[in-house]
Amino acid sequence: IGHAGPTLGLDRERAADQNHEQGPQGCQWASPREASFRPEPCGPARRSDVPAGRRNQTVTALHCISLESVAFCIQGLDHPIVDDISFTVAEGERLTLLGPSGSGKSTILRLIVRLEERTTGAIHAGPDLIDDLPVRDLRRRIALVPQEPSLLGLTVRGNLDLAAELSGVAATMSYEELLSRVDLPVDLLDRNGRELSVGQKQRVTLARALIGRPQALLLDEPTSALDPGLQAGIAGLLNRLADDLGTAILTVTHSPQLAASLGGRGIFLRRGRIEDAGEMQQLLSRDGGSVVAQFLNGELRESS
């Protein structure tokens, strides 16, 4: 089912020997390639992050995404934005990053698709270090769906055509099938994208991300712009994509309701670090003294 946790620390003594300028605690000002290393590529998923009493039986699965001791620092800040993050996402798995605003959730997605460059650690797409892949190839394998759905003033068909052209790949399924996959009627293909409702735009954005049949979808707060009544529908849609297409689904949210609907596995982040991890149902059922319970009860203030 995958591995998540603040483990597998980078060899900081070796990094210090390279005489790089020191950043905040947990960071060395080094290039990603200098500071990275390779885990076992596409090996069996592991659960060493979860305490023994809460582990499920280990299963064999291919890792679509793997992070090893990843940190992201900005010079001038006295703390890392992302600090010693390690986890994997397996083929067909649903993993949700949950936590208050400012905890580094969205930054992790941006690091995976190289919209930001990590400071230390390693990120793999399948067996490949992301630095070794052309950015276009990386984003074919791992598609990011942004928080705000945005379509050009073209028809839905035109938006899909443009996405296929920019990605350099032919659509792996017909546009009719794409819309069916995201629960939209095919007659929307000839509608102007800007005339659609927010919920329809979100689903077209998902269809656009699926054009090249990515191995993984990264979703940044996919229901934040939707009415509560539409949120469950998006969760059901994402679960079907994972089950039917084998797509790995990595979702960022601060919504416990969405996290519960997605199920699967969860990681709770605070101030850039992993505070807790486990099966989502168990994570959301922690006792009242836990940091997760404090968050669910509104007692945990958003971090800055």
Disulfide bonds with the S-S distance in Angstrom:
Cys27-Cys73 1.61
